[in-house]
């Protein structure tokens, strides 16, 4: 399985606003991204539909996107709510896909945790 790694600079996350700014930049989210967790879920549901233009880089069907959280210990210590929410977002996206008979498309790799 081909895996696309997207690096999330955890040390740059200090609050909810910076969390969404970092995620928008790292994932190439569209300019109309609503900067909330529901909007993040909506964008990530299309991660393997490059034509939708919701994330950049997108992955192709059958690939996996690995969100590598650099300095995860710093991120988790500063923003435990956002850290836990990111884990939940990945779970929600993958669970919806599995329930629809599709494979999961997201994985997390906390580095420095």
C-alpha positions as CSV (number, residue, x, y, z in Angstrom):
1,X,0.0,0.0,0.0
2,X,1.4,3.4,-1.0
3,X,1.5,5.8,1.9
4,X,1.6,9.6,1.6
5,X,3.2,11.3,4.7
6,X,1.9,14.7,5.7
7,X,4.0,16.3,8.5
8,X,2.1,18.3,11.1
9,X,4.4,20.6,13.1
10,X,3.1,20.1,16.6
11,X,5.4,22.7,18.1
12,X,3.5,25.4,16.1
13,X,0.2,24.5,17.8
14,X,-0.5,26.6,20.8
15,X,-4.3,26.9,20.8
16,X,-7.4,26.1,18.7
17,X,-6.8,28.9,16.2
18,X,-3.2,27.8,15.5
19,X,-4.3,24.2,15.3
20,X,-6.6,24.9,12.5
21,X,-4.1,27.2,10.8
22,X,-1.4,24.5,10.9
23,X,-3.8,21.8,9.7
24,X,-5.0,24.1,6.8
25,X,-1.4,24.7,5.8
26,X,-0.2,21.2,6.2
27,X,-3.1,19.6,4.4
28,X,-3.6,22.3,1.8
29,X,-7.2,22.9,2.8
30,X,-9.3,25.2,0.7
31,X,-9.6,28.9,1.4
32,X,-13.2,28.4,2.5
33,X,-12.2,25.9,5.3
34,X,-14.3,26.7,8.3
35,X,-11.6,26.2,10.9
36,X,-13.6,23.9,13.1
37,X,-13.5,20.1,13.7
38,X,-16.6,19.4,11.6
39,X,-15.1,21.2,8.6
40,X,-11.8,19.2,9.1
41,X,-13.8,16.0,9.0
42,X,-15.6,17.1,5.8
43,X,-12.3,17.9,4.1
44,X,-10.6,14.7,5.2
45,X,-13.5,12.6,4.0
46,X,-12.4,13.5,0.5
47,X,-8.7,12.8,1.0
48,X,-8.7,10.0,-1.6
49,X,-10.7,12.0,-4.2
50,X,-8.1,14.3,-5.7
51,X,-10.6,15.8,-8.1
52,X,-12.5,17.3,-5.2
53,X,-9.7,19.6,-4.3
54,X,-10.3,19.5,-0.6
55,X,-6.8,18.5,0.4
56,X,-3.4,18.9,-1.2
57,X,-1.7,16.5,-1.3
58,X,-4.6,14.2,-1.9
59,X,-4.1,10.4,-2.2
60,X,-5.4,8.1,-4.8
61,X,-7.9,5.3,-4.0
62,X,-6.2,2.5,-2.2
63,X,-3.5,4.7,-0.7
64,X,-3.1,5.7,2.9
65,X,-2.4,9.2,4.3
66,X,-0.2,9.2,7.4
67,X,-0.4,12.3,9.5
68,X,3.0,12.5,11.2
69,X,2.7,14.8,14.2
70,X,6.2,16.1,14.9
71,X,6.8,17.3,18.4
72,X,3.6,15.5,19.5
73,X,4.6,15.8,23.1
74,X,4.6,19.6,22.9
75,X,1.3,19.6,21.0
76,X,-0.3,17.3,23.5
77,X,0.9,19.2,26.6
78,X,-0.1,22.6,25.2
79,X,-3.4,21.6,23.6
80,X,-4.7,18.3,25.0
81,X,-8.3,19.1,23.7
82,X,-7.1,19.7,20.1
83,X,-4.7,16.7,20.3
84,X,-7.5,14.4,21.4
85,X,-9.9,15.9,18.8
86,X,-7.4,15.1,16.0
87,X,-7.4,11.5,17.1
88,X,-11.2,11.6,17.1
89,X,-11.4,13.2,13.7
90,X,-9.2,10.5,12.2
91,X,-11.4,7.8,13.9
92,X,-14.6,9.4,12.6
93,X,-13.4,9.6,9.0
94,X,-12.1,6.0,9.0
95,X,-15.2,4.7,10.8
96,X,-17.5,6.3,8.3
97,X,-15.5,4.8,5.4
98,X,-15.6,1.3,7.0
99,X,-19.3,1.5,7.5
100,X,-19.6,2.4,3.8
101,X,-17.6,-0.7,2.9
102,X,-14.5,1.3,2.0
103,X,-11.0,1.0,3.6
104,X,-9.7,3.5,6.1
105,X,-7.5,6.2,4.6
106,X,-5.9,8.0,7.5
107,X,-3.3,7.0,10.1
108,X,-1.6,9.0,12.9
109,X,2.1,8.8,13.8
110,X,2.9,10.9,16.9
111,X,6.7,11.6,16.9
112,X,8.2,12.7,20.1
113,X,5.3,11.5,22.2
